[in-house]
């Protein structure tokens, strides 16, 4: 069986979008950010990398475990429906 390897940014976006949106909003000095926010897409990867850089090794390890599990088992149904 061939497994897809997910990057930590993929898993962060799929499982913790709220954190990413909050960080984008903070950078833009806004209360909320969403797909209607001008420039959000260009900021997304940088924002996720910043979030990952702020994580402890333990938090990154848990995220990596999630990525490994999803690579083996597939994405959860609620993520597949998005």
C-alpha positions in Angstrom: 0.0 0.0 0.0 1.3 3.4 -1.0 0.8 6.2 1.5 0.6 9.9 0.7 2.7 12.0 3.0 1.1 15.1 4.3 3.1 18.1 5.2 2.5 19.7 8.6 1.1 22.8 6.9 -1.5 20.5 5.2 -2.6 19.0 8.5 -2.5 22.4 10.3 -4.8 23.9 7.7 -7.2 20.9 7.7 -7.4 20.5 11.5 -6.7 24.0 12.9 -8.1 26.5 10.4 -9.4 28.6 13.1 -5.9 29.3 14.4 -4.7 30.2 10.9 -7.6 32.6 10.4 -7.0 34.2 13.8 -3.4 34.7 13.0 -4.2 36.2 9.6 -6.7 38.5 11.2 -4.2 39.6 13.8 -1.6 40.4 11.1 -4.2 42.5 9.3 -5.4 44.2 12.5 -8.9 42.8 11.9 -11.3 41.0 14.2 -12.0 38.2 11.7 -10.5 36.9 8.5 -12.0 34.5 6.0 -11.9 33.7 2.3 -13.5 37.1 1.6 -10.5 38.9 3.2 -8.4 40.6 0.6 -4.9 39.0 0.4 -5.7 36.1 2.7 -4.4 33.4 0.3 -1.0 35.0 -0.1 -0.6 35.2 3.6 -1.8 31.6 4.3 1.5 29.7 3.9 3.6 32.2 5.7 1.1 32.4 8.6 1.1 28.6 8.9 4.9 28.5 9.0 4.9 31.1 11.7 2.4 29.0 13.7 4.5 25.9 13.3 7.6 27.9 14.3 5.9 29.0 17.5 4.9 25.4 18.4 6.8 23.4 21.0 8.6 20.2 19.9 5.8 18.3 21.7 3.1 20.1 19.7 4.9 19.5 16.4 5.4 15.9 17.3 1.6 15.5 17.9 0.9 17.2 14.6 3.4 14.9 12.9 1.6 11.9 14.4 -1.7 13.2 13.1 -0.1 13.6 9.6 1.3 10.0 9.8 -2.0 8.6 10.9 -3.9 10.4 8.2 -1.4 9.2 5.6 -2.1 5.6 6.7 -5.8 5.8 7.3 -6.9 8.6 5.0 -8.4 12.0 5.8 -11.3 11.9 8.3 -14.8 12.1 6.6 -15.5 15.6 7.9 -12.3 16.9 6.1 -13.1 14.9 2.9 -16.5 16.6 2.7 -15.0 20.1 2.6 
